[in-house]
């Protein structure tokens, strides 16, 4: 996992901030505009200093008061944006943070905001730059990241995305994970987090939170590798290549989101793609099981073993005079038993919300011609078959 930090986060000159970030072990920095404006170093020199320190310049921020502005200000704003893009090319940054508008002149129209952001993203694409739209907690019309996402989705441009800033999200009391699961159309469903010791992390997690990987997968893993940890009990999946090893595990799906925890050992260059078919099959099976349980009454999910009914069937109970009955008769008349006979049932619906009767159903059965009648008031959950008359 790469680490990056904004220059606005600590004090000092821009040169001092870059040196401090490199000494702290960060991989990259986000250049705050005020730091650049106050620096005597031109953009090209800032880029060279970052390269010498082993830092990448991951983002330039912020670009303010753009979306939702009246038409007479659009040309001036695009000219301002064009200058920023040329400056970013000198810095070597390819991502611009655009924060939601706070100007009193801004118009509260999502359609207009999407149109303006689409025009900005189109201009950015000419420079090979992407736009990250962020909802400020104090934005005039857009102050929530879900609202920002809806506008980005409406704009529908490949160079435009949404920036999730924990400060602006949490300061408004939003729950990031739970809200993401409720957003229609949001592409995020898989959040991956890196750690240094996956085995210790797995041991600390509640077992019912982890996706249960079948024993067959672990048997195959044991046949191929002699691993020094209990991958079976911890639900850890594993892969290796010529450069290193890859350990990962998955949580169950919460809403529409699941988490993956990963650990890279050495210089492993993949993403554990060889394990994807197993993971997808387990997730599909888990989803199907949960869906079945939601639709099936608890009484129908008994753990008691099911047994075949006895033959010949017992005599029927006397039906109540006022209760409907279910009768099953053969569609073809024959006194001889055949190994496969088709019957049609005109049944009374068991769904109180539906019509009292349902259309006939056909299926195949093997006994000789017979009729079955049962009372709806009978405590037996199924109609009791009877011999034919």
Residue pairs with C-beta under 8 A, 6 or more apart in sequence:
1 193
1 194
2 27
2 28
3 25
3 26
3 27
3 28
4 26
4 27
4 28
4 29
4 30
4 56
4 58
4 59
5 21
5 26
5 29
5 30
6 29
6 30
6 32
6 59
6 61
7 14
7 17
7 18
7 21
7 29
7 30
7 31
7 32
7 35
8 32
8 34
8 35
10 17
10 20
12 20
13 38
13 39
14 31
14 35
14 36
14 38
14 39
14 41
14 46
15 39
15 41
15 49
17 29
17 35
18 29
18 46
18 49
18 50
18 53
18 55
19 53
21 29
21 53
21 55
22 53
22 54
22 55
26 55
27 54
27 55
27 56
28 55
28 56
28 57
28 58
29 50
29 55
29 56
29 57
29 58
30 57
30 58
30 59
30 60
30 61
30 97
31 46
31 57
31 59
31 60
31 61
31 91
31 93
32 61
32 62
33 60
33 61
33 62
36 43
36 46
36 91
39 46
41 49
42 90
43 87
43 90
43 91
44 90
46 57
46 91
47 57
47 90
47 91
47 92
50 56
50 57
50 92
51 92
56 92
57 91
57 92
57 93
58 93
58 95
59 93
59 95
59 96
59 97
59 132
60 84
60 87
60 88
60 91
60 93
60 95
60 96
60 97
61 96
61 97
61 99
62 97
62 98
62 99
62 134
63 81
63 84
63 96
63 97
63 98
63 99
64 98
64 99
64 101
64 102
65 77
65 101
65 102
65 103
65 106
66 77
66 81
66 98
66 101
66 116
66 117
66 120
67 98
67 100
67 101
67 106
67 112
67 113
67 114
67 116
67 117
67 120
67 133
67 142
67 151
68 101
68 106
68 107
68 108
68 109
68 112
68 113
68 116
68 141
69 77
69 101
69 103
69 105
69 106
69 107
69 116
70 105
70 107
73 105
74 116
74 119
77 116
78 119
78 120
78 123
81 120
81 123
81 124
82 123
84 96
85 96
85 123
85 124
85 126
85 127
85 129
86 127
88 94
88 96
88 127
88 129
89 127
93 129
94 128
94 129
94 130
95 129
95 130
95 131
95 132
96 124
96 129
96 130
96 131
96 132
97 132
97 134
97 163
98 117
98 120
98 131
98 132
98 133
98 134
99 134
99 135
99 136
99 139
100 133
100 134
100 135
100 136
100 139
100 140
100 141
100 142
100 143
100 148
101 113
101 139
101 140
101 141
101 142
102 136
102 138
102 139
102 140
103 140
104 140
106 140
106 141
107 141
108 140
108 141
110 147
110 150
110 151
110 154
111 154
113 141
113 142
113 151
114 151
114 152
114 154
114 155
114 156
115 155
117 131
117 133
117 151
117 152
117 155
117 157
117 160
118 155
118 156
118 157
118 160
120 131
120 160
121 130
121 131
121 155
121 157
121 158
121 159
121 160
122 157
122 159
124 130
124 131
124 159
125 157
125 158
125 159
129 159
130 159
130 160
130 161
131 159
131 160
131 161
132 161
132 162
132 163
133 148
133 151
133 152
133 160
133 161
133 162
133 163
134 145
134 148
134 162
134 163
134 165
134 168
135 142
135 143
135 144
135 145
135 147
135 148
135 168
136 142
136 143
136 168
137 143
137 167
137 168
137 171
137 172
142 148
142 151
143 168
143 172
144 172
144 174
145 162
145 164
145 165
145 168
145 169
145 174
145 176
146 174
146 179
146 183
148 162
148 163
149 162
149 183
149 186
152 160
152 161
152 162
153 185
153 186
164 176
166 176
169 176
170 176
177 191
177 254
177 257
178 255
180 186
180 188
180 255
180 256
180 257
181 254
181 255
181 256
181 257
182 255
188 257
189 256
189 257
189 258
190 257
190 258
190 259
190 260
191 257
191 258
191 259
191 260
192 259
192 260
192 261
192 262
193 259
193 260
193 261
193 262
194 261
194 262
194 263
194 264
195 201
195 261
195 262
195 263
196 263
197 263
198 236
198 247
198 248
198 249
198 261
198 262
198 263
199 229
199 234
199 236
199 247
201 261
202 210
202 234
202 235
202 236
202 249
202 261
203 234
208 252
209 251
209 252
210 234
210 235
210 249
210 250
210 251
210 252
211 235
211 249
211 250
211 251
211 252
211 258
211 279
211 282
211 283
211 286
212 235
212 282
212 286
213 235
213 237
213 278
213 279
213 282
214 278
214 282
215 232
217 237
217 275
217 278
218 231
218 232
221 227
221 231
221 238
225 238
225 240
227 238
229 236
231 237
231 238
234 249
235 249
235 250
236 247
236 248
236 249
237 247
237 248
237 249
237 250
237 272
237 275
237 278
237 279
238 245
238 246
238 247
238 275
239 245
239 246
239 268
239 270
239 272
239 274
239 275
240 246
240 268
241 268
241 269
241 270
243 266
243 267
243 268
243 269
244 264
244 265
244 266
244 267
244 268
244 269
245 264
245 265
245 266
245 268
246 262
246 263
246 264
246 265
246 268
246 270
246 271
246 272
247 262
247 263
247 265
248 260
248 261
248 262
248 263
248 272
248 275
249 260
249 261
250 258
250 259
250 260
250 261
250 279
250 283
251 258
251 259
251 260
251 261
252 258
252 286
253 283
253 286
253 287
258 283
262 272
293 301
309 385
311 367
312 387
313 372
313 384
313 385
313 386
313 387
314 384
315 386
316 372
316 373
316 374
316 384
316 385
316 386
317 374
317 375
317 378
317 380
317 384
318 375
319 325
319 373
319 374
319 375
320 375
320 376
320 377
323 375
323 376
323 377
324 348
324 356
324 376
325 348
325 373
325 374
325 375
325 376
326 345
326 346
326 347
326 348
326 372
326 373
326 374
326 376
326 383
327 345
327 346
327 371
327 372
327 373
328 343
328 344
328 345
328 370
328 371
328 372
328 383
328 385
329 343
329 344
329 369
329 371
330 341
330 342
330 343
330 369
330 370
331 342
331 343
331 344
331 362
332 341
332 342
333 369
334 369
335 368
335 369
336 368
337 366
337 367
337 368
338 366
338 368
339 366
340 364
340 365
340 366
341 364
341 365
341 366
341 367
341 368
341 369
342 362
342 363
342 364
342 365
343 362
343 363
343 364
343 365
344 360
344 361
344 362
345 360
345 361
345 362
345 363
346 357
346 360
347 357
347 358
347 360
347 361
348 356
348 357
348 358
348 376
349 355
349 356
349 357
349 358
368 388
369 388
370 385
370 386
370 387
370 388
371 386
371 388
371 389
372 383
372 384
372 385
372 386
373 383
373 384
373 386
374 380
374 382
374 383
374 384
378 384
